[in-house]
Amino acid sequence: MRPRQSIAEMFSTFLQFDADRFGGWVYDGKLRRSIQNCLGQISQTQHSENFWAIYWHKNWQTQPSSLTLGHLSAYLQETCYWAAQRTIPQFASVQCTLSDCFQMAIAEVPKILKGCDPDQRASLKSYGTVAFGNIIRDALRQKQEIDFCNDWALLLKLSRKQLQESLKSSGLTDEIMARYLLAWKSFTDGYILTKSPKARKLQKPDDATWDIIAQLYNRDRLTQLNPSGSECNRETLEKWLLFCAKQARSYLYPVVSSLNIPKAGQADGEWQDDLPDTSNQESLLADLIAAEEAETQKNQQQEIYNLLVTTLAKLPPQSQQLLQLYYQQGLTQQQIAKQQEIQQYQVSRQLSKTREFLLLAITKWSQEKTHISPTSNVVKHISAVLEEWLQNYFRNLSAKES
């Protein structure tokens, strides 16, 4: 691979593959004009690679945009390429090309930017090297696991939510989908009753197990399905379950096809050659995504507000009064202790317990709704946001009452 030399090239060119190998660097016109304008406005003494990496990263953190993301995605092209090349040999049994792994990892640049702290010693490239490797390894491990699973093992690995989403994507009616979900539940319950499931060693149910699965389905359909429908035999249930496995595999673990694959029956030309040239146009998709993300964020903020208001109402009257005295009336802990005729440390302890109760409610919500793991940094951030919310909420209450 030819390394990029100039700052303009580092922050405005993208890697092009040729038969799953490095094929060269391609300029993005908009990014090139942007970085050249910036270079002309800032003194030559600050034209270092690290300076511009930090510059664009901080710009992205304070005001994310497609432009800043584009510059940083361009900058991390080499890092992602070498991470993919080092990681793929660790999974010889998985059929995945270098270009596929590269594209899969580079798509996660926003996630990497969120995780990287510019105030730490590690540079963006150093952090990206580790992060890209982890992303590719996780994806290949998942692919490897699913490739080894037969349909019956896959069905036992699925959650109800995963299967429901997979079936919904196929366009089934609610009535048919309910039958398939009940068949899957009968299968998992029946299989566990008769066997001891072990990963990758699960076999097709035997006749005795099929009898139990059919019995469970025909029993539960009377109470769980509306309409309950007719009784099902093992052949019908097997057909339904195989459909569920096929749909889940294609929906949750789709086959990735590279745009660098040559066209069938042609010596020259790849599928990506048919893509329209949009290098000089604003991305309509990026605008749509930004609008959708803004709407999603607005809805999530309203959900959190409703959650906290509901959780506050569930607090004991003593805790609610304590919050009102502290946040709404602005009393200090010492003043509250004197008014309530208790010790100051008791006020502090009760406030902490009340905040922890609210914090736990938000943390559980974030896990269920946004799938954010409650790491120490995440909890610390949520705690700070909660404190600000409590101050604003009770301040607004005071304004309404006055």
CORSUL-V269850 format. One record per residue. PHI is phi in whole degrees, -180 to 180 (none if undefined). Layout:
((PHI) (PHI))
This chain:
((none) (-80) (-70) (-80) (-105) (-87) (-63) (-60) (-70) (-62) (-108) (-146) (-117) (-127) (-72) (-117) (-92) (-136) (55) (65) (-129) (-63) (-114) (138) (-112) (-121) (-76) (-100) (-58) (-66) (-67) (-64) (-65) (-64) (-70) (-68) (-64) (-67) (-63) (-74) (-95) (-111) (-61) (-63) (-67) (-106) (-88) (-104) (-59) (-66) (-60) (-73) (-64) (-68) (-59) (-72) (-65) (-67) (-62) (-67) (-69) (-85) (-149) (-60) (-153) (-65) (-70) (-65) (-64) (-63) (-61) (-73) (-64) (-64) (-61) (-91) (-60) (-64) (-59) (-67) (-60) (-70) (-64) (-66) (-65) (-76) (-84) (-56) (-60) (-74) (-128) (-63) (-78) (-97) (-86) (-148) (-81) (-62) (-66) (-64) (-65) (-61) (-64) (-64) (-81) (-66) (-68) (-96) (-56) (-57) (-65) (-68) (-64) (-68) (-82) (-83) (-105) (-66) (-82) (-84) (-73) (-65) (-78) (-62) (-67) (-63) (-65) (-63) (-58) (-70) (-66) (-60) (-61) (-66) (-62) (-68) (-62) (-62) (-66) (-71) (-62) (-63) (-65) (-62) (-63) (-70) (-63) (-79) (-77) (-83) (-61) (-72) (-67) (-63) (-62) (-75) (-81) (-72) (-94) (-62) (-63) (-62) (-67) (-62) (-65) (-65) (-69) (-63) (-68) (-85) (84) (-71) (-73) (-62) (-65) (-68) (-62) (-64) (-65) (-65) (-66) (-69) (-62) (-65) (-64) (-63) (-65) (-65) (-66) (-68) (-67) (-68) (-67) (-106) (-137) (-111) (-61) (-132) (-55) (70) (-117) (-80) (-114) (-59) (-56) (-82) (-60) (-64) (-68) (-62) (-62) (-67) (-61) (-65) (-63) (-62) (-65) (-67) (-76) (-77) (-63) (-69) (-109) (-107) (-114) (-140) (-75) (-71) (74) (-87) (-65) (-117) (-96) (-64) (-63) (-66) (-64) (-64) (-62) (-64) (-67) (-65) (-64) (-59) (-64) (-64) (-67) (-66) (-65) (-75) (-84) (-84) (-131) (-67) (-74) (-92) (-111) (-77) (-73) (-86) (-67) (-63) (-68) (-63) (76) (-124) (-73) (-118) (102) (-123) (-60) (-68) (-66) (-87) (-71) (-68) (-82) (-119) (-65) (-106) (-122) (-71) (-80) (-65) (-62) (-62) (-65) (-65) (-64) (-62) (-66) (-67) (-65) (-65) (-66) (-63) (-63) (-63) (-66) (-66) (-62) (-68) (-64) (-65) (-60) (-63) (-62) (-68) (-63) (-66) (-67) (-60) (-67) (-85) (-68) (-60) (-54) (-63) (-69) (-63) (-65) (-63) (-65) (-64) (-64) (-79) (-96) (-84) (-90) (73) (-76) (-80) (-63) (-65) (-65) (-65) (-60) (-67) (-68) (-89) (59) (-133) (-78) (-62) (-66) (-69) (-63) (-60) (-66) (-67) (-62) (-63) (-64) (-66) (-62) (-62) (-63) (-68) (-63) (-64) (-64) (-68) (-62) (-63) (-62) (-65) (-67) (-76) (-92) (-115) (58) (-93) (-72) (-79) (-73) (-60) (-67) (-65) (-63) (-63) (-67) (-62) (-61) (-66) (-65) (-62) (-61) (-66) (-65) (-61) (-63) (-67) (-62) (-74) (-65) (-67) (-62) (-64) (-65) (-69) (-70) (-81))
